[in-house]
Amino acid sequence: MIENIDSLFKQLTHGVYVIGVSNNERQNAFTAAWVMQVSHAPPLLAISINPAHYSYQLLKSSNICTVNILADHQFHLAEHFGQSNPNKMSNHQWQQDQTGAPILSSSLAYFDCKVINYTEAGDHVIAVCRVVSAAQLCKGKPLLYTQTGDLDGSSTLYD
Ligand SMILES: Cc1cc2nc3c(=O)[nH]c(=O)nc-3n(C[C@H](O)[C@H](O)[C@H](O)COP(=O)(O)O)c2cc1C
């Protein structure tokens, strides 16, 4: 028996990120908190993604993505990209680096990545990503997952 697992998990320290994905024709982006560095050399990040997301189809078809760090004043962006909406890329400024996946120009910093491996993990898939380029875009402090409350609705998702 595990009581209050949602509030316990929320105390694991995570940032909040916008993951940019694309294939040749379509681009999308979604909010993610389950992102971590997993290697120094080569530089690797792991992203945990729900395979039911539209973004997962684009990721699997191209194996490229960006990880964009949100600042502490960008809760509204975490909310915006945390919803499924066919028009959510509009009215935001995007740029590209080596892979061509969308980079959110207003983020603190970005990592441009190629996926090298997928591993099933319960109701998510872990994408291990090699960082091929990265840069700081703005100064500021990162937004923390705990500051987003139940924005992701996760409190209802545990058995
Ligand atoms: C704060 C926050 C954190 C989230 N973290 C993740 C995550 O780590 N992995 C994931 O697959 N979805 C995560 N989500 C959910 C997706 O952002 C959400 O389901 C989104 O609608 C998926 O976009 P898509 O349907 O356009 O692909 C998170 C949402 C929020 C608001």
Ligand as a Chemical Component Dictionary entry (heavy atoms), coordinates in Angstrom:
data_LIG
# 
_chem_comp.id                   LIG 
_chem_comp.type                 NON-POLYMER 
_chem_comp.pdbx_formal_charge   0 
_chem_comp.three_letter_code    LIG 
# 
loop_
_chem_comp_atom.comp_id 
_chem_comp_atom.atom_id 
_chem_comp_atom.alt_atom_id 
_chem_comp_atom.type_symbol 
_chem_comp_atom.charge 
_chem_comp_atom.model_Cartn_x 
_chem_comp_atom.model_Cartn_y 
_chem_comp_atom.model_Cartn_z 
_chem_comp_atom.pdbx_ordinal 
LIG C1  C1  C 0 3.605  19.801 -16.272 1  
LIG C2  C2  C 0 3.374  18.695 -17.289 2  
LIG C3  C3  C 0 4.299  17.662 -17.398 3  
LIG C4  C4  C 0 4.109  16.635 -18.350 4  
LIG N1  N1  N 0 5.069  15.653 -18.458 5  
LIG C5  C5  C 0 4.934  14.712 -19.427 6  
LIG C6  C6  C 0 5.987  13.763 -19.634 7  
LIG O1  O1  O 0 7.042  13.783 -18.977 8  
LIG N2  N2  N 0 5.796  12.827 -20.608 9  
LIG C7  C7  C 0 4.668  12.785 -21.373 10 
LIG O2  O2  O 0 4.554  11.900 -22.240 11 
LIG N3  N3  N 0 3.659  13.680 -21.208 12 
LIG C8  C8  C 0 3.788  14.663 -20.269 13 
LIG N4  N4  N 0 2.797  15.585 -20.093 14 
LIG C9  C9  C 0 1.564  15.481 -20.882 15 
LIG C10 C10 C 0 1.661  16.052 -22.302 16 
LIG O3  O3  O 0 2.270  17.324 -22.318 17 
LIG C11 C11 C 0 0.237  16.174 -22.880 18 
LIG O4  O4  O 0 -0.423 14.931 -22.849 19 
LIG C12 C12 C 0 0.210  16.741 -24.304 20 
LIG O5  O5  O 0 -1.129 17.019 -24.638 21 
LIG C13 C13 C 0 0.792  15.826 -25.360 22 
LIG O6  O6  O 0 0.806  16.531 -26.569 23 
LIG P1  P1  P 0 0.296  15.947 -27.991 24 
LIG O7  O7  O 0 -1.030 15.293 -27.738 25 
LIG O8  O8  O 0 0.181  17.176 -28.864 26 
LIG O9  O9  O 0 1.334  15.007 -28.437 27 
LIG C14 C14 C 0 2.961  16.632 -19.167 28 
LIG C15 C15 C 0 2.039  17.679 -19.062 29 
LIG C16 C16 C 0 2.242  18.704 -18.140 30 
LIG C17 C17 C 0 1.234  19.823 -18.062 31 
# 
loop_
_chem_comp_bond.comp_id 
_chem_comp_bond.atom_id_1 
_chem_comp_bond.atom_id_2 
_chem_comp_bond.value_order 
_chem_comp_bond.pdbx_ordinal 
LIG C1  C2  SING 1  
LIG C2  C3  SING 2  
LIG C2  C16 DOUB 3  
LIG C3  C4  DOUB 4  
LIG C4  N1  SING 5  
LIG C4  C14 SING 6  
LIG N1  C5  DOUB 7  
LIG C5  C6  SING 8  
LIG C5  C8  SING 9  
LIG C6  O1  DOUB 10 
LIG C6  N2  SING 11 
LIG N2  C7  SING 12 
LIG C7  O2  DOUB 13 
LIG C7  N3  SING 14 
LIG N3  C8  DOUB 15 
LIG C8  N4  SING 16 
LIG N4  C9  SING 17 
LIG N4  C14 SING 18 
LIG C9  C10 SING 19 
LIG C10 O3  SING 20 
LIG C10 C11 SING 21 
LIG C11 O4  SING 22 
LIG C11 C12 SING 23 
LIG C12 O5  SING 24 
LIG C12 C13 SING 25 
LIG C13 O6  SING 26 
LIG O6  P1  SING 27 
LIG P1  O7  DOUB 28 
LIG P1  O8  SING 29 
LIG P1  O9  SING 30 
LIG C14 C15 DOUB 31 
LIG C15 C16 SING 32 
LIG C16 C17 SING 33 
# 
